[in-house]
Amino acid sequence: MITRDNCQIHNLVIKYLHYFFSLSIADLLFLLGMPFLIHQLVGNGSWCFGATMCTVITALDSNSQIVSTYILTVMTLDRYLATVHPIRFNHIRTPCVAVAVVGLVWILSLLSITPVWMYAGLMPLRDGSVGCALLLPNPATDTYWFTLYQFVLAFALPLVIICVVFFKILQNMAATVAPLPQHSLLVRTRKVTRMAVAICLAFFICWAPHYILQLAHLSVQRPSYAFLYAYNVAISMGYANSCINPLLYIMLSETFKRQFIVAIRPAHKDFRVDPADGSVKRSHEGSYRIAH
């Protein structure tokens, strides 16, 4: 029998599949540009792939960072509505709205990196080769403002929003006791919230050093080898975030846990998964509940 709670859980899963799929695409596109950037780093800044690829890879890198940040922000806002206002805004928390929001995030992100589209190009190097860089009209002042623009847009603003929203969520969850009929929906909501928190924490832990060192670089005329080494490590941490996300999806996914438990049970025993409570049951015996 299909109940209202089952429909809500189904919509919750479908909607978050849209968010996670979009986040995965952004991570994949981000990682696709990594070999080109590694080649430039190992080659002392030289770029061998032409002006068009310079613009495309630079834009891909910037766009994926912003898309990831704002998909996480949207997921956080959705968790806020689901936890604090579960009925009032339920009509806009649908899979169709999720698709529209994801599309809007991608469009606005592409528009926000207009400076990258305009100024990414080839820069002559001392050894006669060329490098891929942002050729801003007035480097002395434009570099400062562009760095601040990136920091506020892609890191500081979403960080403030996410921290405030999660604080409100935790306040509400600590003070709320759900009626028994809505218990399964509340449990599922909290599990999804836990996954969203983990992904957001991983993102900001991995990217904070990058943006902090970018700001510090504005006041450093001649960076030391230690500073450059730390900056390269910070860049690597940013790329590592795109590799960490799939692991988080697996470790925090209830579906993966259930299927894993079924897979490791002896094949000759009749085990089944109870979709209602996430337990693995054997015929004529008790249940083996998966620890969440």
HELIX and SHEET records of a PDB file:
HELIX    1   1 ARG A    4  LEU A   32  1                                  29    
HELIX    2   2 MET A   34  VAL A   42  1                                   9    
HELIX    3   3 GLY A   50  VAL A   84  1                                  35    
HELIX    4   4 ASN A   90  ILE A   92  5                                   3    
HELIX    5   5 PRO A   95  SER A  112  1                                  18    
HELIX    6   6 THR A  114  TYR A  119  1                                   6    
HELIX    7   7 PRO A  139  PHE A  151  1                                  13    
HELIX    8   8 VAL A  152  ALA A  156  3                                   5    
HELIX    9   9 LEU A  157  ALA A  175  1                                  19    
HELIX   10  10 LEU A  180  GLN A  182  5                                   3    
HELIX   11  11 HIS A  183  HIS A  217  1                                  35    
HELIX   12  12 TYR A  225  LEU A  252  1                                  28    
HELIX   13  13 GLU A  254  ILE A  264  1                                  11    
SHEET    1   A 2 ALA A 120  PRO A 124  0                                        
SHEET    2   A 2 VAL A 130  LEU A 134 -1                                        
SHEET    1   B 3 PHE A 271  ASP A 274  0                                        
SHEET    2   B 3 SER A 279  ARG A 282 -1                                        
SHEET    3   B 3 SER A 287  ARG A 289 -1                                        
END                                                                             
